[in-house]
Amino acid sequence: MSSEKITRQKLSDQVFDRLRAMILTGELAAGEVVPSERALMLRFGVGRPAVREALQQMHTMGLITIAHGERSRVKPLNAGAVLDQVDAVAQLLLSAEPGALAHLKEARRLFESGMVRIAAARAVEADVVDLSDILDEQRRCLADPRAFIAADMAFHTRIAAMTANPIMLAVSQAMLKWLFHYHSALLHWSGKEEVTLLEHARIIERIAARDGDGAVAAMQAHIARSADVIAHH
């Protein structure tokens, strides 16, 4: 028989597991104050160092807030909060791993294509109006690269929101942020702003027509062309 050694678990890890269980069961709800260090010491029968280490681990994972002079509170759990936790590591990955940017662009192309198909199927008039308003705002930002990029991100985020899927929305926002943060050179769009506006208008037109295939084709052409812009910077 292979040996199955039992390792002694650190006290702080055990406190962390208990605290996480309290959140999972709803004993500690989002926004609620976390019990004091003294209360946790008494409850679990451990010393202050174990409690502090566990709380710090909870904070690092984005499960609670720790602010100087204020009581810790449980943070709301959602897809955006989860992806925010990996943001810094994602930036490192994109900078350090040669193939990572190409992988990100490939993933985004697949993701945006799937989302725009859902958006075309579910679109209501208010969605189309919002997308058109964002396009108008982007048109007004031609002389301001940063504002143009912000409007560009808002356009794709609004399409993601049309899926009514918070995980899709969070992943879409994360990928956009990683892409644009990684390539600050994108703030100079090589005179392609007018092309971007035309492509966005075409995507809106296909969404408004409830044309899933057409919307996907328009989105794929747009993503492929903007990916080339990234590649050449």
C-alpha positions, -999 to +999 in steps of 0.1 A: +000+000+000+012+035-008+018+056+022-008+083+029+009+105+054-013+128+074+001+163+077-007+186+105-027+215+092-016+250+104-040+266+129-044+296+107-055+274+078-081+258+100-094+292+111-095+303+074-116+272+066-140+279+094-144+316+083-149+306+047-176+281+058-193+309+077-195+329+045-207+299+024-235+290+049-246+326+051-237+330+088-215+359+075-234+377+047-220+403+023-216+436+039-216+422+075-189+430+100-165+402+106-163+392+143-134+408+162-101+390+166-109+384+203-143+369+195-127+346+169-100+336+194-126+326+219-148+309+194-121+287+179-098+284+209-067+297+191-043+326+196-042+360+180-015+351+154-036+323+139-066+346+136-047+374+121-030+352+095-064+337+086-080+372+082-051+384+061-055+354+039-093+362+036-083+397+026-058+387+001-084+364-016-108+393-018-133+378+006-132+405+033-121+442+035-094+452+059-091+490+064-070+508+090-092+518+120-123+502+106-139+468+113-134+441+086-165+434+064-175+406+041-172+416+005-199+407-020-190+376-040-195+380-078-176+372-110-161+407-113-146+405-078-132+370-085-115+382-117-102+414-100-082+390-078-063+376-108-058+409-125-023+415-114-012+380-121-028+382-156-008+413-163+024+395-153+015+365-175+009+387-205+042+405-200+063+374-192+048+346-214+056+351-251+024+333-265+000+347-239-011+377-259-020+356-290-039+332-267-058+361-252-067+375-286-079+340-297-100+336-266-115+371-270-124+364-307-143+333-296-159+350-267-171+381-285-185+360-313-206+339-289-217+370-270-228+389-301-249+360-313-267+359-279-271+397-280-287+396-315-312+369-303-321+388-271-319+425-283-347+449-274-350+484-286-334+499-255-303+478-262-300+491-297-305+527-286-278+523-259-253+509-285-261+537-309-256+563-281-222+548-273-213+549-310-223+586-311-201+593-281-172+574-297-176+595-328-173+627-307-140+614-292-120+611-325-096+637-313-091+622-278-075+587-280-081+578-244-118+587-245-121+569-278-107+537-262-130+541-232-160+543-255-147+513-275-146+493-243-181+506-233-194+493-266-182+458-262-192+458-225-227+468-234-230+439-258-217+415-231-244+429-207-270+420-233-263+383-226-277+388-190-249+365-179-228+381-151-199+357-157-197+365-194-199+402-186-171+399-160-148+378-183-154+402-212-145+432-191-114+415-178-101+405-212-107+440-225-088+455-196-059+431-200-057+437-237-058+475-235-036+477-204-010+455-219-008+475-251-007+512-242+003+517-278-034+511-287-039+547-275-026+556-310-050+537-333-029+543-365-057+563-381-081+534-380-107+552-358-131+557-388-129+521-397-137+511-361-168+534-362-180+518-394-175+483-380-193+492-348-222+506-369-224+473-389-225+453-357-253+474-343-272+471-376-270+433-375-280+431-338-310+454-345-320+430-374-318+400-350-293+386-375-271+363-354-249+350-383-245+385-397-236+399-362-210+372-357-195+378-391-193+416-384-178+411-350-152+386-363-141+410-390-138+438-365-119+417-339-095+403-366-088+438-379-082+453-344-061+423-335-038+432-364-035+467-350-023+452-317+001+429-335+018+457-353+026+478-322 
